[in-house]
């Protein structure tokens, strides 16, 4: 396959390869396409997940928000999950640790994305599994 890219896109890809983020332009393009595929899957929230996110945003608007660490601890508790749980995959553990580290470093944690991912993967904690 031959692609003709805009010069600024080609430069960006070349810079990414030069920086060592990818071994080739093809690998960079594959990663971009995979990310687009995942993003399109994330847009497909079911009605329950969307409603839960909307309720959470309404609570935040009313000043009923909680600290991220408290939220994460409650999510783990409500889902019956902790870092020692045999149900957790290495990917889950790494994602939890990275979210905690991002918060500690003062980086933005995308609450909507985190909540949607948890709801999609584990439900709302109110249903029996």
Protein Blocks (a to p, Z undefined) as FASTA:
>chain_A
ZZdddfklmmmmmmmmmnopagbfklmmmmmmmmmmmmmmmmmccfklmmmmmmmmmmmm
nopaccfklmmmmmmmmnopafklmkbcfklmmmmmmmmmmmmnopacdfklmmmmmmmm
nonolacZZ
